[in-house]
Amino acid sequence: MTVMRRLWVFAMVFVFSATLVSCSRAGDVGPAGTEGHAESGADTETIPAPDFRLDDLDGNEVVLSSYEGKSPVLMMFWSTWCVYCRIETPKLMQLRETYAPAELEIFGVDIGEGAFKVSEYARKMKLNYTILLDETSDVADAYGVRGVPTFFLVDREGNLVAMDHGITDRMKNLIREAVAG
């Protein structure tokens, strides 16, 4: 087999594998014991968001629970190699332009990559929201993330409101409600 053919086969296997990883169903993702609940947006059950402490790209520690009583939080779990994350990034940037941090905090939680790589990517893409580093993937595991991108909306009380794999119309409506509420 020629080198070019091997590279082509490798690329196809990689693309197929990445697509499988990023295409998990909404009901399969969420903190342990919450499958199918947070993504519904239903008011029947409140699910506390798992708290975490992660560093941002400037080395500042960010604690999720410090936003309780202040503002809702939208998180996108992502990686620099994720094509679908790149598609969702402009939507997050638009949300940052629409809502001030006091109204809605936005975190891009990078999974399993180092600060230098993520910082270079953020600079190149001119990201306007806070990037957090989950280098050990512990926070992604706590949230049950099985594919990227995965979004979680946390209300002012620290409860999970929604989970999705994109900024859908439904997610936009839930964000508006969380900001207004």
Residue, then its C-alpha position, 0 to 999 in steps of 0.5 A: m500500500t502506498v504512503m498516500r493511500r495509507l494516509w488516506v485510510f488513516a484520515m478516513v478512520f479518524v474522521f469516522s471515529a471522531t464523528l462517532v465520538s461527537c454524536s452521542r444522544a442528549g439523553d446519554v450525557g449528564p452528571a451521574g444519575t441525571e440521564g434524560h433529566a437536565e436535557s429536558g428543561a423540565d421544572t419537575e426536578t432540580i439537579p445541582a450542577p457538579d461544582f468544580r475548580l479549574d484554571d483559566l488561560d491566565g492561571n486564575e482559579v474559577v469556581l463554579s459555585s461562586y456564580e450562585g446567586k449572581s448569574p447563570v452559566l453556560m458551559m461548552f465542553w470542547s477540544t481544539w481538534c473538534v470540527y463541530c466545536r468550531i461550528e458552535t464557537p461563533k454562536l458562543m461569541q455572539l452570545r458573549e456580545t449579546y449578554a454581559p458577564a453579569e447577565l450570563e457567564i460563558f465558559g469554554v471548558d477544554i478537555g484534556e489539552g495543555a495550556f499552551k495549545v489551547s491558548e494559541y488556539a484561543r488567540k488565533m480564533k479571537l475567543n471572547y469568552t472565558i476558557l477553562l482547562d480541564e487537563t485531567s478530564d475530571v470535570a468532563d467525567a463529573y458531567g458525564v460528557r461523552g462527546v464534544p461539543t456538549f453544552f450545559l446551562v446552569d441557573r443562578e441557583g446552581n442547578l442544571v437547566a439544560m444539556d445539548h450538543g449545540i446552541t439550538d433555538r431551544m437552548k437560546n430560549l432557555i438562556r433567555e429565561a435563565v437570564a430573565g429569571 
